[in-house]
Amino acid sequence: MIREHLLSFYQRNNKRKPKSIIYYRDGVSKGQFLQVLQSELIAIQKAWKSLDNQDPPPITFVVVQKRHRTRLFPTDLRLTDKSGNIVPGN
């Protein structure tokens, strides 16, 4: 799948290769970080090598984990909007 994405990028961007790759991943438990990193990073590198014999660009591997439903309650009501939500930046 990564190979097809790299080809698509190349074809849609005037035959230019990406200068960096950012890879987002969800559904990884703490105990699987290293395993997923090693296997999927190697797959990305192999996909790159299959298209270009040079080293791949920098690869940033981002794992999204645990979505919390955080609720914030202001201590000063002057810092809220009409609906009672905290104003951004406060």
Secondary structure, 3 states (H helix, E strand, C coil): CHHHHHHHHHHHCCCCCCCCEEEEEECCCHHHHHHHHHHHHHHHHHHHHHHCCCCCCCEEEEEECCCCCCCCCCCCHHHECCCCCECCCC
